[in-house]
Every structure is written in structure tokens, then in C-alpha cells.
Amino acid sequence: MRQKQYRLSPRFIDLLGEQGYTAARFSAETGFPKGTLNGMLYPQAHRQRREEPTMQAPTAQRLARAYAQITGLPVDQAYSVIIVEEIQPTISEGIDI
């Protein structure tokens, strides 16, 4: 079975800036947890996280709702702008026998 991974768009900070927001202001005004956002934006500062952080589907949806709140976009459109979905092969699919 293949597993989806959800990542923040590499353009997220630029997209926030286009709306007149910083990450801190985005967190403060939308209620999206600042620590969660910082962990995705600055993984090198969070040693317990992977180098390229992923998020679970509920977090991706919550982040899209927060982004939709500041942009006025429908949630599904906000999701497609800021969330990158990747399908990861399972261990057995990655092994050549």
C-alpha cells in the first residue's frame, strides 16, 4: 500500500507575504499553532523532526482552512496552493528482488 505524505509548499512564506502576513501574524490571527508552523518552516531548528518535515492529513486540512481564512479562497483551492501531496512507496515496493 502506498502512503501519502503532505508537505508545506516551498513558496508558503512568499504566499503569506503576498497577503501581507508573516508566519507569526498568520499564527496569531488564524489560531494555527505557531510551534507546528515553525517546525514545518524551520526543521533545522527542531532536531526531533525530520530534515524535510511532513504533516498528517488533518494538519494539512487545518492549515488550508487557516490559509483560506486570510485569502478568501475556498478551502480546497487554498489546499492546492499550499499543500504538496506525495505518494511514498512502501518498503516492499522499493526493493528489487
C-alpha positions as CSV (number, residue, x, y, z in Angstrom):
1,M,0.0,0.0,0.0
2,R,1.3,3.4,-0.8
3,Q,1.3,6.2,1.8
4,K,0.6,9.8,1.2
5,Q,2.8,12.4,2.7
6,Y,1.8,16.0,3.0
7,R,4.4,18.9,2.9
8,L,4.1,22.6,3.0
9,S,4.7,24.4,-0.3
10,P,8.2,25.8,-0.6
11,R,6.5,29.1,-1.6
12,F,4.4,29.3,1.6
13,I,6.4,32.2,3.1
14,D,6.2,34.1,-0.2
15,L,2.5,33.4,-0.4
16,L,2.0,34.7,3.1
17,G,4.0,37.8,2.2
18,E,1.8,38.5,-0.8
19,Q,-1.1,38.6,1.6
20,G,0.7,41.0,3.9
21,Y,1.4,38.3,6.5
22,T,4.4,37.0,8.4
23,A,4.4,33.5,9.8
24,A,3.9,34.9,13.3
25,R,0.9,37.1,12.3
26,F,-0.6,34.2,10.4
27,S,-0.4,32.0,13.5
28,A,-1.7,34.8,15.8
29,E,-4.7,35.7,13.6
30,T,-5.8,32.3,12.4
31,G,-5.1,30.3,15.6
32,F,-2.9,27.8,13.8
33,P,-0.2,26.7,16.3
34,K,3.0,28.7,15.9
35,G,5.1,25.7,17.0
36,T,3.6,23.4,14.4
37,L,4.2,26.0,11.7
38,N,7.7,26.8,12.8
39,G,8.5,23.1,12.8
40,M,7.5,22.8,9.2
41,L,9.2,26.0,8.1
42,Y,12.4,25.6,10.0
43,P,13.1,21.9,10.5
44,Q,16.8,22.5,11.2
45,A,15.8,24.3,14.4
46,H,13.8,21.3,15.5
47,R,16.2,18.4,15.9
48,Q,13.5,15.9,16.8
49,R,11.8,16.4,13.4
50,R,13.0,15.0,10.1
51,E,15.0,17.2,7.8
52,E,12.1,17.5,5.4
53,P,9.1,17.6,7.6
54,T,5.8,16.1,6.7
55,M,2.4,16.5,8.3
56,Q,-0.6,14.3,8.7
57,A,-3.8,14.9,6.7
58,P,-5.7,16.6,9.5
59,T,-2.9,19.1,10.0
60,A,-2.8,19.8,6.2
61,Q,-6.6,20.4,6.2
62,R,-6.4,22.7,9.2
63,L,-3.5,24.7,7.6
64,A,-5.6,25.0,4.4
65,R,-8.6,26.3,6.3
66,A,-6.4,28.9,8.1
67,Y,-4.9,30.0,4.8
68,A,-8.4,30.2,3.2
69,Q,-9.4,32.4,6.1
70,I,-6.8,35.1,5.3
71,T,-7.1,34.8,1.5
72,G,-10.8,34.4,1.0
73,L,-10.1,31.3,-1.2
74,P,-12.3,28.2,-1.0
75,V,-10.6,25.7,1.3
76,D,-10.0,23.2,-1.5
77,Q,-8.3,25.8,-3.6
78,A,-6.2,27.0,-0.6
79,Y,-5.2,23.4,0.0
80,S,-4.0,23.0,-3.6
81,V,-1.9,26.2,-3.3
82,I,-0.1,25.5,-0.1
83,I,0.0,21.7,0.4
84,V,2.1,19.3,-1.7
85,E,1.0,15.7,-1.7
86,E,3.5,13.0,-2.4
87,I,2.9,9.3,-2.7
88,Q,5.6,7.3,-1.0
89,P,6.2,3.6,-2.0
90,T,6.1,1.1,0.8
91,I,9.3,-0.7,1.8
92,S,8.3,-3.8,-0.3
93,E,7.8,-1.7,-3.4
94,G,11.2,-0.1,-3.1
95,I,13.1,-3.5,-3.0
96,D,14.2,-5.2,-6.2
97,I,14.3,-9.0,-5.7
